[in-house]
Structures are given as C-alpha cells and as structure tokens.
Amino acid sequence: MLKIISILMLLLTAQMTWAVKMATDIKEALYLFEMKGDFSKATKILENVIHNGDLDDKTNAYFYLAKIQDLNGNASISSLYYKQSLTSAQSPADAYWISEQIARLSPQPENLIKQKIPFKQNILKSFKSPSQLFLLFEDRNLFQINQDKSSQIPLSVPNTSTIHHISSNGVWYSDVDPLQLYFQPLTAKSPIKSYPISNKIDDLFTLPGNQALVLSGNSLFFISNDGIRFSIKDRYQNCSIMGLYEPLNRFLLNCPDNAIHFIQTDTGTEDYVISQLDPITHFKIESNFILLASGHSIWLYKPDEHTPLVWKYSNVNIEDLSIFEKKIVLLETSGKVTLLDRQTGFPFSSLQTDASWISPMAVGSLGLYSKDGRVTAVDTLLRPLWSFHLGIALQNRPFKINDLLYFPLTDQSIVALNTLHYGKTPLLSTVLVSQAHKLASKKQWKELSPLLDSLLKIEYGNAEAWFLKAILAETVNSTEKEKQKAWSEAVRLSLGDSQKSKLILSRYSQMINAKFTHFLQLSPKTSYPQFFGYKKNLYTVDVPAQTLQNINPETGELRWIRNLGKLTNSPVMANDENTLAIGSGFKVHIHELLKEEKIKTLELPGKPFHIEYSNNAIYISTWNGFLVKVLKPNLNLAWSRKIFTMPFHFTSKGNDLFVASLEGELLKLWNSSGQIKHTLESLHTTITHLEAKDSLLAVANADNKIFIFSSNSNTLLKSISTSSEINSVQIVEISSKIHILAGLANQEIILYSLENDNPLWSFNGAGSIFVSPIVNNNIAWIDQKNEIIGISLTSGKISHRFKTPGGASTPFILDKTIFTASPKRLLYAFNLPF
C-alpha cells in the first residue's frame, strides 16, 4: 500500500513539475519576443508547448502565438492561431475579444453551415455524449456522428428488442423472449451481460463502468458487471430517473407524488425527499444545486445544506431551462427568455422570442431555437449576436458536439452549424442579400435571379431572399403558383424578426388588399388563435402562455398583455364587452377587460362545462349537472339548481332558458328561478348543439339530425337529416324569414328553410378548421384553406374573397373589419366591402 502511495506521489510531483516547466516556457517565450525581439525562438518554444502541454498550456500558447504573429504582420497565420485559441476560451470577454481579432485579421464572410447529412428515415431515438452522437432511425439503422463526419455502425441486436441506451461502450437493450435486460459491446455480435428483469423497462440511466439504474414496473434495480447490486420492489412505480447528485452520491427519482426521492447508491436506501405541490416538469442537476420547475415556479435547492431551499421564482410557465455563464436561463411558453441570478433568483434581463428550446452554444453565446428553424445566438445580456434561418422545421432540439451544433430537420436530414461564430464577421448570406438588394434597386432582374438561387442554397430560410424572389416573380410575370410560394415563404420566415417583417408585411398587405397584416406575440404552441372584442378593442387568449392580449384593431400592434393565472389546455370561456369569464377547477374567474382590477371569483358546485352571457346575467353549467345564474355587474348569485346528473347544453332567450342533457332530454326553465317551466319532446340521443333565436329553438344531435322547435308553443316543427356530422347550427334571418344554417364535418355549408324539405342551397367547402361561418349582413364568412370567403345567404354563391396565404382560422368581425389568423400566428385584417 505504501509503495502504491509513493508511486502516486511521484506521478503527481512529476505532473506538477511539468506544468511549472510549461508555464516557465511560456514566460520565456514572451520575454524573448518582447524584450529581445527574437521572433523565431519565441514561436518555437510556444509551438513546443502546444505539442507537449496540457489544455490550459495549449490555450495560452495558441493565444500568445496569435498575438506574436499578429504583431509580426502575419495576419493569416495569426488568424489561425486565434481560431484555435477561441475553441478553449475561458470567459465571455476572452471569446468576444478573440473573435474581434479574427474578424480584423480575416474578415471574409462566413458560411455557418458546415455539414448537411441526408438520411432516408426519421430519427427514432438519439443518444448523446460530449464528443459524439448516436442516432437510431426508424428502420433500426444506427449512425454515429463525430466532429465533421458521420458513419453507419452495424447493430447486431434482435429486431424484437427495445433499445434503451447506446454509447461507445455498448448497447443496453431488452428483449421479450426471454424478458431480460442485456448489455452488448458496440461492435460485438452478442451480449456479454444479461440481467433477469421480468417486467418492461420504463427508464434506464447509465453510469461509468457499465453500470445502470433501471426502473421496471414497480421495482428499482442498480446493476453492474457483478450483477444486480440492489433491488427495491413496490415503491417507485411510474417514477422517472433524474440522474445522480454527486455531492451526496444519491440517485434522484421524480415520482407521481410530486417529489424527488434521494436513493443511496451503495444500499438503495431512501434517505431524503424534496416535495412539491405540483408535478415537476423540468429540472437541472448541477455540481452543487438542483433546479426544478414545478407549478408556475422555479425552485433552486442545495440538499446538502442546512436550509435546502435557496430561492423560488414565481409566476412563470416554463417551456425550457438552462444554465449559462453561472446564470439561470428560463424560456417561458410565451417565448419570453429571462436571465436569473443563480445566487438570488433575481431577474436582470429578458427578451421576447419565438424559441421552443434554449441551450449554451459556446462560451458567452446562448442559442435560441424555434421549431420552424430560426437559430439565434445572444450574449450574456441577451443581446443578439447573430441570427440564421434553416428554413425547415426542426424534428427536435439540437445536439452540440465539440464546436458544432447538429439540427435534426423534418426533411430527414441533419445540418451542422458552427457554434464559434460571434457575429463579428458578416455571414455570407447577409453579404449576398446586400448585393441582391442593390441589383433589385437597379432593376437588374436577370442578374438577380441566379444570385437569389445561390443565396437560398446557403440560407434557405432567408426571409429577405424570398421577399426579393417574390418581387422578382411579380416583375417578370411568373406563374401564380411561383408568386404564392415566394410570398408565403417570405412572410413565414420573417416571423421573429421585427425589422424584416415590417418591410415584408407592408408590401404583402398591399398585394393581398389587406388593411394590414401583423405577427401576433403569441406562444409558438398557439396555432389557431380565436378573437373576441367590442368597439375599438380586439382580444385573444394565449392559452399555452396563460395570458390575455389587447390588440389595436387598426394596426395589429399589441397594446397590453395580462397574466391569467393557471389555465387548463381547453379552458371554458365566455365574454361580453366588459368582462371575460374563465373556468378553473370548481371556480370561474371574472377578468375586467377595460381596466385592470382585482380578479373576481365565483365558487361553483362543480367544474364548469359551459358559460354564457346575457344582458344582465352570467349562466354557468357544470359537469355534475348544476346550472348557476349570477347577476351582473355585482356578480351576486341569483340561483343555483341541480338540473341533471351530467353535463348539459343550455341557451338563454328572454324570460326562458332551454337546456338539453347529453342524453337528449329537453327542458324549458324559468329564467327568474331556474325551475322547470315545460318539458319538451325527448330526442333519446346525444345532443351536440343548442341555439334559440326569435321564435325558434334549434337542436342538433350525434345522429346528424337537426330538430326545430317553436320556442313559444314548445312543439316540434321540423326535423332535418344531414349527410355528415354537424359542426355548427345557426338561426339566421333572410328577407324577414327564418332559416337554418348548418356547417358539416364534410365541409358542406347548407341553408334550410322551414317550408321546404330540401335545402335551399349547399356549398361544398374545403379546409375550414371548425366549419362555423360568421354571419354578417346576409353574408356567411368562413375560412377555406388559404383564404376567407363570403357566401351570399341568398344564392349560396361566393360573393367575396380575401387571400390569406399560409392559412386562416375562423374569422371574427369587429367594427367593419374582418380578422383571421394563420397557424403561424399572422393576423390578417380586411375591410368589409359594405
């Protein structure tokens, strides 16, 4: 034992002596150059350090060689050494300074894309380490990606197996016959280890030395080369493995009881728990702390300290989080990025983005990645360094390997970008765009076309290139399809860049005869925003971001944004001109629209199912069959009645309320008391829609039928059979006569009269999201793929068209303007033609 210790001490002493020698050599080289002017000897000494020193020695040697070559007038050689030094820069200040020197010495524009690897299949799973990436495809082909190269690796595991992890050491997989867990070296033909785990593997976390922590069924196993070191049964069902917290040498499990369970690595004993009120959705395990996202808060814990909770940051809905330059970075669902001080949790910088993921790119460079392919790098204060658009949607978040960032795209390819670009030198695509603008200004169209083609090969997602391509297409009379393609791409790709989008959308609005087009500042998860409003106020609720937005209907600009608190994925909502009612749990929250006041809350006897406003009241039905009436404006309870034992539809009309159970029972209630006034004919089938207007009550059911009742005499007047599922039913008046307008799931829109059995007309539509027309002045407005059309209620023919390239949602009409939004959150506004 003493002999081993002596050898280790000798090795350590030798290593320290060598490190001192390298440091001394660097000082000698600097002395020879600065004091003696001996360029040759100085460079030779530094080159020797590069060949023989450790990483820190090499970093310093590259840096000083670059400075010496620079001072000696060798710009190209100096630039090469600075690039080597940049790969191991120690601080953001060093990285920024070195990149400035590279730009000064070698100012050539840079092409960010370093590699594009086409594949024939979608990625099934990915397994990453700092220096390599393994990609398992749907056809079970395995590729390994290292710096600047990729190669296919033969995978000799059974086709029936489930692969859990792949690294350079080998493959962990399970098979069904027999049901066991196996470990197999990467190039081997058969496994070298098997473990008798009899249930399906739910989660597996690997450690050095071919060790793994495994969750299977309701059991936890820790396995190594020697077999199963410990197993725990009936305790951790439906948990997931977070990782290893090294300061305490504990495995961490995230469990359905909203807690982190700490498991001793040697015995499997649980000895510590961090409990939360809400599920833990995101986490980071660092060298001396644990960061959690739970509920609407971020929590930083140091479990090995006397007071584990260090700080809590609230009122955020987290999409992603990261650690960047000793700071906490939060990406909210709304796209807002915030920097927090790691010691205090205090926010000191924020930025609104369209990002879906965040991660450090390099020293002093944070990457923001949107699902549609935009890549933005920002500095330590969230100031933009550069932006680049891949033009193709990302399949999932990128992977960093050494100095390259790999982006898996939905076109079944992977693109690698250089992470060591700091925006000090121009991008090649930026230079070409500038040249293209000059050609366009001089109307040199023949020269412009090939330049744009070259530019789009370098940066397919360059919005300005597509904008100029659209202008070119209009000028040279290209086909309508080519024009639409260019404009659609220009608009889509300008999302997230306020300067470019302002120019592009201004010209685009003129082309489609829009009042304006404007990008909405909504969460990337919001595909088809719905609008409501009154007079000069346009509103939308961003459900994923849990916010209410007030939009200027004259310009599309955001006026203000308010937090609505926790919302479900599909909240029950209704509104009038003054308030917005939103269901949450066993409550309804009433938000003032015209002024910011304290939110009023209505307690309910059940979870809200449907909410409806009248002139003087708010009505709420619940999932357990209650109907509640609350008087406006003071929100005093008028009455609460148990109507059915299940949820039901209802609608108010004057002194009456009509209710329909999901099983087809129809009742008329006294509006003043909620008591039964009359029992209508039972339909004995599931009711889907209910509307009362004038003297009629329209009821639609799941059997594709519409029943028309007299709301006065309560008698059935007519039944209508339709050819498809009914999406919407409206009672409309045309030339003083009452008609029924129905929207069907097969995209048909049909108008019925009370007198005739056959429809007055039928319109075969295509691509409507909800097939629910908005009726205004005898025109039924509806979204149809890439346009909004107006259908004359008199003839059933198209009377007006508004182009919306990129798609549209159900329109909304406010103050003689019709609004709609595309899936990419582009707001269109058109003046009504009357």
C-alpha positions, 0 to 999 in steps of 0.5 A: 500500500505504501509503495502504491502511495509513493508511486502516486506521489511521484506521478503527481510531483512529476505532473506538477513539475511539468506544468511549472516547466510549461508555464516557465516556457511560456514566460520565456517565450514572451520575454524573448519576443518582447524584450529581445525581439527574437521572433523565431525562438519565441514561436518555437518554444510556444509551438513546443508547448502546444505539442507537449502541454496540457489544455490550459498550456495549449490555450495560452500558447495558441493565444500568445502565438496569435498575438506574436504573429499578429504583431509580426504582420502575419495576419493569416497565420495569426488568424489561425492561431486565434481560431484555435485559441477561441475553441478553449476560451475561458470567459465571455470577454476572452471569446468576444475579444478573440473573435474581434481579432479574427474578424480584423485579421480575416474578415471574409464572410462566413458560411455557418453551415458546415455539414448537411447529412441526408438520411432516408428515415426519421430519427427514432431515438438519439443518444448523446455524449460530449464528443459524439452522437448516436442516432437510431432511425426508424428502420433500426439503422444506427449512425454515429456522428463525430466532429465533421463526419458521420458513419453507419455502425452495424447493430447486431441486436434482435429486431424484437428488442427495445433499445434503451441506451447506446454509447461507445461502450455498448448497447443496453437493450431488452428483449421479450423472449426471454424478458431480460435486460442485456448489455452488448459491446458496440461492435460485438455480435452478442451480449456479454451481460444479461440481467433477469428483469421480468417486467418492461423497462420504463427508464434506464440511466447509465453510469461509468463502468457499465453500470445502470439504474433501471426502473421496471414496473414497480421495482428499482434495480442498480446493476453492474458487471457483478450483477444486480447490486440492489433491488427495491420492489413496490415503491417507485412505480411510474417514477422517472430517473433524474440522474445522480447528485454527486455531492451526496452520491444519491440517485434522484427519482421524480415520482407521481407524488410530486417529489424527488426521492434521494436513493443511496447508491451503495444500499438503495436506501431512501434517505431524503425527499424534496416535495412539491405541490405540483408535478415537476416538469423540468429540472437541472442537476448541477455540481452543487444545486438542483433546479426544478420547475414545478407549478408556475415556479422555479425552485433552486435547492442545495440538499446538502445544506442546512436550509435546502431551499435557496430561492423560488421564482414565481409566476412563470410557465416554463417551456425550457431551462438552462444554465449559462455563464453561472446564470439561470436561463428560463424560456417561458411558453410565451417565448419570453427568455429571462436571465436569473441570478443563480445566487438570488433568483433575481431577474436582470434581463429578458427578451421576447422570442419565438424559441421552443428550446434554449441551450449554451452554444459556446462560451458567452453565446446562448442559442435560441431555437424555434421549431420552424428553424430560426437559430439565434445566438445572444450574449450574456445580456441577451443581446443578439449576436447573430441570427440564421434561418434553416428554413425547415422545421426542426424534428427536435432540439439540437445536439452540440458536439465539440464546436458544432451544433447538429439540427435534426430537420423534418426533411430527414436530414441533419445540418451542422452549424458552427457554434464559434461564430460571434457575429463579428464577421458578416455571414455570407448570406447577409453579404449576398442579400446586400448585393441582391438588394442593390441589383433589385434597386437597379432593376437588374432582374436577370442578374438577380435571379441566379444570385437569389438561387445561390443565396437560398442554397446557403440560407434557405430560410432567408426571409429577405431572399424570398421577399426579393424572389417574390418581387422578382416573380411579380416583375417578370410575370411568373406563374401564380403558383411561383408568386404564392410560394415566394410570398408565403415563404417570405412572410413565414420566415420573417416571423421573429424578426421585427425589422424584416417583417415590417418591410415584408408585411407592408408590401404583402398587405398591399398585394393581398388588399389587406388593411394590414397584416401583423405577427401576433406575440403569441406562444409558438404552441398557439396555432389557431388563435380565436378573437373576441372584442367590442368597439375599438378593442380586439382580444385573444387568449394565449392559452399555452402562455396563460395570458390575455392580449389587447390588440389595436384593431387598426394596426395589429400592434399589441397594446397590453398583455395580462397574466391569467393565472393557471389555465387548463389546455381547453379552458371554458370561456365566455365574454361580453364587452366588459368582462371575460369569464374563465373556468378553473377547477370548481371556480370561474374567474371574472377578468375586467377587460377595460381596466385592470382590477382585482380578479373576481371569483365565483365558487361553483358546485362543480367544474364548469362545462359551459358559460354564457352571457346575457344582458344582465346575467352570467349562466354557468353549467357544470359537469355534475349537472348544476346550472348557476345564474349570477347577476351582473355587474355585482356578480351576486348569485341569483340561483343555483339548481341541480338540473341533471346528473351530467353535463348539459347544453343550455341557451338563454332567450328572454324570460326562458332558458332551454337546456338539453342533457347529453342524453337528449332530454329537453327542458324549458326553465324559468329564467327568474328561478331556474325551475322547470317551466315545460318539458319538451319532446325527448330526442333519446340521443346525444345532443351536440348543439343548442341555439334559440333565436326569435321564435325558434329553438334549434337542436342538433344531435350525434345522429346528424339530425337537426330538430326545430322547435317553436320556442313559444308553443314548445312543439316540434316543427321540423326535423332535418337529416344531414349527410355528415356530422354537424359542426355548427347550427345557426338561426339566421334571418333572410328577407324577414324569414327564418332559416337554418344554417348548418356547417358539416364535418364534410365541409358542406355549408347548407341553408334550410328553410322551414317550408321546404324539405330540401335545402335551399342551397349547399356549398361544398367547402374545403379546409375550414378548421371548425366549419362555423361561418360568421354571419354578417349582413346576409353574408356567411364568412368562413375560412377555406384553406388559404383564404376567407370567403363570403357566401351570399345567404341568398344564392349560396354563391361566393360573393367575396374573397380575401387571400390569406396565404399560409392559412386562416382560422375562423374569422371574427368581425369587429367594427367593419373589419374582418380578422383571421389568423394563420397557424403561424400566428399572422393576423390578417385584417380586411375591410368589409366591402359594405 
